[in-house]
Amino acid sequence: MKGIADLLGRIFIGLIFFYEVLDTMFFYESAKETMTSYGITWGQDTLLIAALILLGLGALLVFIGYFARVGAVFLLLYLIPYTFIVYSFWDDPLDMQRINALQFMRNLAVAGGLLLLLANGSGKYSVRRLIHVMRLPQ
């Protein structure tokens, strides 16, 4: 059961970030406008491309379970600053505080899942284990 839970958890986490990559690619100009609204005006193209690479590579590594710990680190490098910049509910007006606090906590929960992946590895059903099992004896 643990192996299946590890696999499903990796798939779900990977899908969240794959969706974010696709959304950012399709709405690239809108993403730049959003960055401007949060006060990030320097190097927007560089930051967005770096974020897309981190997200895409991290999501792929987590999804397939090959170097999943490295993928989790990549995703955390994106998720933690993003969460504190976008969902800074402590600075928001009262009507927005509750919504942004919930989003902030959800992102922290995803970060917790990534930290568990970082601590426990990719699990029984992963490409890494498949490669390890298929090695020929010497």
ChimeraX attribute file (.defattr): number of C-alpha atoms within 10 A of each C-alpha:
attribute: neighborCount
match mode: 1-to-1
recipient: residues
	/A:1	6
	/A:2	10
	/A:3	13
	/A:4	12
	/A:5	13
	/A:6	20
	/A:7	20
	/A:8	14
	/A:9	18
	/A:10	26
	/A:11	17
	/A:12	14
	/A:13	19
	/A:14	25
	/A:15	16
	/A:16	13
	/A:17	23
	/A:18	20
	/A:19	14
	/A:20	16
	/A:21	19
	/A:22	13
	/A:23	12
	/A:24	18
	/A:25	15
	/A:26	11
	/A:27	11
	/A:28	15
	/A:29	12
	/A:30	12
	/A:31	17
	/A:32	18
	/A:33	14
	/A:34	13
	/A:35	18
	/A:36	13
	/A:37	10
	/A:38	11
	/A:39	10
	/A:40	14
	/A:41	12
	/A:42	10
	/A:43	8
	/A:44	15
	/A:45	14
	/A:46	10
	/A:47	14
	/A:48	17
	/A:49	14
	/A:50	13
	/A:51	19
	/A:52	20
	/A:53	14
	/A:54	21
	/A:55	27
	/A:56	21
	/A:57	20
	/A:58	26
	/A:59	29
	/A:60	21
	/A:61	22
	/A:62	33
	/A:63	25
	/A:64	18
	/A:65	26
	/A:66	19
	/A:67	18
	/A:68	27
	/A:69	22
	/A:70	17
	/A:71	26
	/A:72	29
	/A:73	19
	/A:74	22
	/A:75	25
	/A:76	20
	/A:77	15
	/A:78	17
	/A:79	20
	/A:80	14
	/A:81	11
	/A:82	14
	/A:83	18
	/A:84	13
	/A:85	15
	/A:86	14
	/A:87	21
	/A:88	15
	/A:89	19
	/A:90	12
	/A:91	9
	/A:92	14
	/A:93	9
	/A:94	10
	/A:95	8
	/A:96	13
	/A:97	16
	/A:98	14
	/A:99	13
	/A:100	18
	/A:101	16
	/A:102	13
	/A:103	17
	/A:104	20
	/A:105	13
	/A:106	13
	/A:107	18
	/A:108	16
	/A:109	12
	/A:110	16
	/A:111	20
	/A:112	13
	/A:113	16
	/A:114	26
	/A:115	16
	/A:116	15
	/A:117	23
	/A:118	18
	/A:119	11
	/A:120	12
	/A:121	21
	/A:122	27
	/A:123	19
	/A:124	16
	/A:125	17
	/A:126	22
	/A:127	18
	/A:128	17
	/A:129	14
	/A:130	13
	/A:131	10
	/A:132	10
	/A:133	9
	/A:134	8
	/A:135	8
	/A:136	6
	/A:137	4
	/A:138	3
